[in-house]
């Protein structure tokens, strides 16, 4: 191709860490155009986007629809026109349909057209990924050449399972590697990415620029955190974590290698700060991308609903959050006080709707059928379902999405009511065990993350954190009346769910055999409830649904 300048001594790279919306091809194209104008105005030689940016990631079965892939390729060609008579090239991900199959591909756009393409070779097919279902694997990654800049452009998984992916590209002449990624967040994942990229850089002797998508897509959260490492594994630059940006870095060729001379120097978020930011970003994008103007939440005075409320306020702002207390005869005065105080601190709308009349109405209607039957969990569930019905009525009337507030501990053992507290559109804490809920609540009381729209200070009253958790569906009820203490329960569940450990291995950790076997029994029995639960933010590496797909009808029980 005709070159306008030779990039054999220095070049400027721009990385577009942006938040595309699944299927909004026109909107994503506009985001790309804005980023390109920015990169061109700041004299970038190449603008690097993320995996399948044109359509969003993961598109799942959408790519099986010919009109979808046709629209994506049309947008790609429109974007290529932007590069005509300009010195800034584009590297971007887009799905393509050919006679040989449908491909997850990367394209070099320059001189007003598509100059070259590469196709993803290693298609992930585990946990949240099922690319082999919809994509055809491409050949091994190859090199690109733009005005003398020879580089490799593998796509995400290509570098994860093949330690010598970048080394082979270096053997073909690549002097630097650009990796386009749609790598979703899970606890510890950002550090793992850096480890993988450092390994590739050191084995190939080439620097690597790793561009990662940002934003929520259903259960998945893409945390950004794009970065680059030098050939020796040392950090070249680090972009923001959980925030959108177009960032620039300058590279110099000396002693036979490219070296970064300037670039951003941000910090990856860790532990509770990262988990909390993921919950906020995932919740915000689910609500906004699905067109909800506001959310409504049942604020009970307990820790789960309190944490969900502050996540909602941090994601959307207090003016878009409506908290409702729904008391019954078993609701304590303590909970009434705590719920109101929490809402006041969050500065969101707060209403109180007693449920005595609807619950008593149900009991009266059922009295002839129940006759003299002893009261049990049936009456407790009626309270939960009355609350769920009221929240859904508010949602229907005003268009607010109901926020579901059950944690992973409860969802694991079925400590939740179908068509009651499980009602709702999205659950920001679905993948957090109860002990992690407490940890995030304490962290948020002392910290306000950069992406938060809520107030600073102690948002969750200390009494909510300190009091014994209770569903308050009967007199003096406590969660631990029917469940092990949460530190015990959560450790057993983490062993069963996240680590797939055997009963014997868990008992040898010091847990009681009857308790472990009962937790396993409850875990399997509750599968049918989890199948009907609202989606929520994925935080752990083993999320119910995408990552752990167990049969509902299941008679298997582990043995020591």
TORKOL-680016 format. One record per residue (C-alpha): z, x, y; residue in one letter. Coordinates in steps of 0.25 Angstrom, whole numbers, plus 5000, padded with zeros to 4 digits. Each point is the difference from the previous one (the first is absolute). Example, Ala and Ser with C-alpha at 12.3 -4.5 7.8 and 13.67 -1.06 7.14 Angstrom:
2
503150494982A499850065014S
//
This chain:
560
500050005000X499850045014X501350075006X500450005014X501150114999X500550084989X501449984995X500250144993X501150055010X500849885004X500149855000X500849895004X500449894990X500549865004X500849924989X500049855002X501349954994X499749855003X500449874994X498849924995X500149864995X499549964986X498649935001X499950005015X498850095000X499649975015X501450035004X500150134993X498750045005X500549985014X501250084997X499150114995X499149995012X501250025010X500550124992X498650065000X499949985016X501450075001X499650114991X498750025007X500650005013X501050114996X498950094994X500349984985X499050064991X500449904988X500849885000X500749974986X500449864996X500749954987X499649954987X499149875000X500349995015X498849915002X500649894992X501550034998X500750054987X500149964989X498949895001X500349964985X499049904995X499349985014X499150124997X499449914988X499449915010X498750055005X500049945014X501350085002X499450144996X498849965008X500849975013X500750134998X498850084999X499449935012X501250045008X499950144995X498650015005X500449945013X501150115002X499050114996X499149965013X501250045009X499850144996X498550015005X499950105011X501550044998X500650124995X501249934993X499749974985X500849894992X500650014986X500449864995X500349924988X499249884996X499649934987X498650004995X499249924990X498950074993X499249974987X500950094992X501349935005X501049985011X500650135006X501250045009X499250095009X500150105012X498950015010X499650115010X499449935012X499250095010X498850005009X500049845000X499949994985X500750024986X499850154997X500750014987X501049934991X501050034989X500649904989X501450004995X500050064986X501549984996X500349855000X501549974999X500449894990X501550005000X501149925007X499449945013X498750064997X498949944992X498750065006X499350014986X500049855000X499050005012X499450135002X499150104993X500550144999X499150105008X499650144997X501050125003X500250025015X498950085007X499950085013X499549955014X499350085011X500149965014X499450105010X500550114991X501449954997X500049994985X501149914995X500449924988X500449855001X500749964987X500649865001X501549984998X500250004985X499050114998X501050105004X501249944993X499750024985X499050125001X500750135005X498750075002X499249895007X500150085013X499850134993X498749954994X499549965014X500450145006X499250064989X498849925005X500250055014X501049915007X500950075010X500949885003X500349864993X500149875006X500649894991X499949865003X501249924995X500649864998X501350054995X501149895000X501450025003X501150014990X501450075001X499750154999X498549995001X499850075013X500650134995X499249994987X498749995008X500350135007X500450074987X498649954994X499250055012X500750135001X499750034985X498549975003X500050085012X500650134993X499249994988X498749985008X500350105011X499649895010X500749925010X500149854998X500049885010X500649884993X499749875008X500849884995X499949855004X501149925007X500449864999X500549894991X499049934990X500849894992X501150084993X499550145003X500350085012X499250125004X500950095008X499050095007X500650145001X498750075000X500150155000X499350134997X500450134993X499450145001X499550084988X501450054997X500649875000X500750015013X500049885009X498850005010X500349865007X500849884997X499749865006X500949885003X500649934989X499949844999X499250005014X498549995003X499450115008X498750095001X500550145000X499250135003X500150144994X499250135004X499650104989X499550145001X499350084989X500550144999X500250104988X499149914992X500949875001X500249885009X501350005007X500649895009X500350055014X500649875006X500449864994X501149905000X501350034995X500849884996X501049974989X499949924987X501149905000X501050014988X500949914992X500549875007X499250035012X498750004992X500449884991X500449925012X498750035008X499249964988X500749874999X499749975015X498650055000X499749924987X500649875005X499450015014X498650024994X500149894990X500549905011X499050045010X498850034991X500249864994X500049935013X501549955001X500549995015X501450004995X501050004989X501249924996X501250054991X501249944994X501150085006X501249984991X501050105005X499750104988X499550145000X498649964994X499649905010X500650095012X499250124996X498749914998X500349945014X500150145007X498750054993X499349875005X500550035014X499650154999X498649964995X499749885009X501050005012X501149905001X499249895007X499249984987X501249994991X500749874997X501350014992X500749874994X501449994994X500049894990X501549974997X500649924989X501449974995X500150144994X499550075012X501250085005X500450015015X499850154999X498649984996X499749905012X500650115009X499350114994X498649935000X500149965015X500550145004X498950064993X499049915007X500650035013X499950154999X498549984995X499749925012X499249904992X500049854999X501249944992X500249864995X501049934991X499549894990X501149954991X499549964986X501149914996X499249875001X498850054992X500850064989X500949884999X498849915000X499450084988X501449994993X500049855002X498649984995X500350084987X501349944998X499549894990X499350104992X501150115000X501149904998X501350074996X499350144997X500850115005X499650075013X499350134998X498950095005X499149885002X500949955012X499950145006X498550014999X499949875007X500750065012X499050125000X498849914998X500449915012X500150125008X498650054995X499449865003X500550005014X499550145003X498749964995X500049875008X500250095013X498950094995X499049884998X500449945013X499950125009X499150104992X501150104998X500050084987X501349994992X500650144997X500550014986X501350084999X500350044986X500250144996X499550084988X501449994992X499949855001X498649994997X500250094988X501149914993X499549865005X501149985010X499149925009X499649855000X498549964998X499649915011X501350035008X500350145005X498850054994X499149925009X499250075011X498850085003X500550154999X501250074997X500350145007X501150044991X499449964987X500050144995X501450045004X501150004991X501349945006X500750145002X498750045008X500149875008X501450055005X499550145002X498849955009X501049905007X500950125004X498950095004X499449905009X501349975007X500050155004X498550025002X498849935007X498750054994X498850035009X499249884995X501249905002X499949895011X501449964998X501250045008X500850124998X501450014995X500849934989X499149884997X500749964987X501549965002X500950104992X500749884993X498649964993X500050144994X501450014996X500349864994X499749974985X498649944998X500049864996X498949894999X501149905005X499549894990X501449974995X501550025004X500450155001X498750044993X499750155000X498750074995X500950084990X500549884993X498750004992X499450145003X500650144998X500450075013X498750035007X500150164999X500149984985X498949894999X499050085009X500250124992X499749934987X498849935006X499450135006X500150064986X499449874994X498949975010X499750135007X500250104989X499749924988X501250064993X500549954987X501349924998X500650124993X499750105011X500649905010X501349994992X500150154999X500050005015X501449934999X499649855001X500649904991X499149964988X500349855002X499750015015X498750084998X499549904989X500349885009X499350065012X498850034991X500049854995X500149955014X498950095005X499049954989X500449855002X499850015015X498550044999X499549865002X500749995013X499550135005X498649954997X500249895010X500750085010X499450035014X499350145002X500950115007X499950145005X499950114989X501050115002X500350064986X499050064990X500249884991X499849875007X500149864993X498649954998X499050115004X500850114993X500749934989X499349894992X500849944989X499749884992X500849875003X500149964985X500750124995X500950024988X500250155000X501350055002X500350155000X500950074990X500950125001X
//
